[in-house]
């Protein structure tokens, strides 16, 4: 079987109303809460990062440490945003700095994890949402000299094409649209871009979607988090992430980072996992001494957790995060 590895990047709720109010306060702004709810409704995996963290990775001088994290630790956290950073680099460093620097937060939704043709990057469908700062004067028209390719939600859409990568039969086409002074969207699917844009510009109440997210209060209180659900009911018959091989009973994955604590915490929701089964999972993960992946421990019925230090430089930090990011869908076949 082909080995899957992480691709490094230098490269109780009282009411829906109370839930929305609480989540808005924790998530930062009503705009961000609205965006998160929409992405949860459309995608299997959703990640959120404070924009400042991505700026430390996309800098022309190379990645740097972020708060209490090492350069390596910071770099590994950029992986869910790798397609975005690579795509922006094709426009130019100015566009990358302008768009990320004008944002409070960046979210991404991904789904449809399919194996590459031979070796290379796993195919997936993505949509990135930049939540712009209140004082932002960003106008993405300044970064494009060609005419818009189309329009959506009353705003122009531009597109550009990336070179074909290993494992692809066709190049990736990026589509971007700015929705007023609230959002910038970038997707590799024009239909998905139009769907998300229409929902973001609607006045639909997003409380119901957040109501179905496990531990939303915990997630939204951190500046960096990831969430994957429907692993047993919604995954493809041959899940390219191969999470089912290591965690066959997993239903939900939850990951968040506390930079000042210099750690990432991964929780697995798996009602079928008991102490004996967990011991086998830990034994398998510990087979490579160079990784020394921290074992899962029970933190409640059907809930297992492991803590991953992100303060050290070197291969061990990268190797541990390979497992985490691969389970969420960000992998390469080699």
PyMOL commands that set and color helices and strands:
alter all, ss='L'
color gray80, all
select helices_A, chain A and resi 16-27+30-42+51-58+71-77+79-91+93-101+140-143+190-200+207-211+216-220+243-246+259-261+275-285+315-328
alter helices_A, ss='H'
color red, helices_A
select strands_A, chain A and resi 4-5+45-50+103-114+120-121+123-132+150-152+155-161+173-179+183-187+224-228+252-258+263-269+297-300+303-309+332-333
alter strands_A, ss='S'
color yellow, strands_A
deselect
rebuild
show_as cartoon
